[in-house]
Amino acid sequence: MDSLIGPYVRNIPLALAAAKLWALGIGRVHPPLERLGYSRSLMGLSIRNPIGLAAGLDRTGSLLKGTLRAGYGFTEVGSVTVRTLGMTVRNLSRARRQQTDLVVGVNIRSAPDKSEETVIANYITCLHELLPFADYIVLNLNAFISPEHSHRNSEWLERLLSAALNERDLFWQMCGKRIPLAIKFPLAAELSNVHRFLLQLCSEINLDGVVAVAPTALTEPHVCELIRGIKRIVGDVNIISVGGVGSADQVTARMEAGAAAVQVFSSVLKHGPYVSLRLLETLPTSTDTEVPA
Ligand SMILES: Cc1cc2nc3c(=O)[nH]c(=O)nc-3n(C[C@H](O)[C@H](O)[C@H](O)COP(=O)(O)O)c2cc1C
């Protein structure tokens, strides 16, 4: 139970933001007009606009209706762990039956203080259970990426990613649906050897996306330079940029640098659920600018 409500109890702005999205979902309010002209492709999925809600707010998929009404193009439920898996599967299976327009990614993670095999098994259990309900899946590698990672860790990361791809491909063969797979990890001021190793691996094994978390201390031109560096390594793999996004200028700059979409988190805690619509108010539409996919 702790892992379900604990994060909200410990963080009042997080609880308030989640409550507002929830109320938006159940209320009889007329949502603001949807802003058209922003649809694009993200990892082969059609999104109605490039502003996504980052993982951490809707931890078990209970806020999808509010997130859709608030104007987001996509959302990332989670992070889901083996402990919150049952509740998430229940919520998502119900939501899927109602067919929303929202692209729903699911972000999965494992507690790091387990044996390497247990961590891989945890990721695969989550993946196995969630593949039928997710539009895309993100492996949150936050806890496993640090500059001091050794060669052994690189081998382990490779094993984890190929096990995840095998699981995804098995589902694809059995159900005929290919679910895009991405990884999420924190950036630093420079791309480290571990970053480069992971990004090259993504490109070699045909992963679909990278959710790159920019430290908030970096300036916007610095973040864009990092995105350009990532793009040079991953090529066609889609980049989702998150970290410090709060203005339409930032969204434009990051997409011009090579991001396929962006996600917001802290601005939603600060300014409320309609951040997406506010950003779209001044963002050029897809037809105004040609941005790299
Ligand atoms: C309170 C809090 C909880 C978060 N929980 C998660 C999580 O469960 N999984 C995840 O991948 N990221 C999580 N994040 C990270 C956000 O998704 C996002 O990547 C990060 O906050 C940077 O974006 P921002 O600068 O817009 O906040 C969390 C962040 C915060 C502040």
The ligand as a Gaussian input file, in Angstrom:
#p B3LYP/6-31G(d) Opt

LIG

0 1
 C        7.944000      13.937000      -6.990000
 C        8.474000      13.325000      -8.245000
 C        8.168000      11.993000      -8.556000
 C        8.662000      11.416000      -9.720000
 N        8.376000      10.104000      -9.984000
 C        8.882000       9.529000     -11.101000
 C        8.627000       8.166000     -11.374000
 O        7.953000       7.452000     -10.632000
 N        9.169000       7.648000     -12.512000
 C        9.909000       8.386000     -13.388000
 O       10.371000       7.865000     -14.408000
 N       10.162000       9.693000     -13.144000
 C        9.667000      10.273000     -12.031000
 N        9.925000      11.582000     -11.786000
 C       10.715000      12.366000     -12.765000
 C        9.811000      13.138000     -13.755000
 O        9.100000      12.241000     -14.597000
 C       10.661000      14.051000     -14.646000
 O       11.477000      13.242000     -15.475000
 C       11.555000      15.017000     -13.851000
 O       10.848000      15.564000     -12.752000
 C       12.076000      16.146000     -14.727000
 O       11.038000      16.912000     -15.271000
 P       10.607000      18.372000     -14.674000
 O       11.861000      19.199000     -14.636000
 O        9.548000      18.868000     -15.588000
 O       10.098000      18.095000     -13.282000
 C        9.459000      12.186000     -10.611000
 C        9.754000      13.510000     -10.297000
 C        9.287000      14.080000      -9.143000
 C        9.641000      15.521000      -8.845000

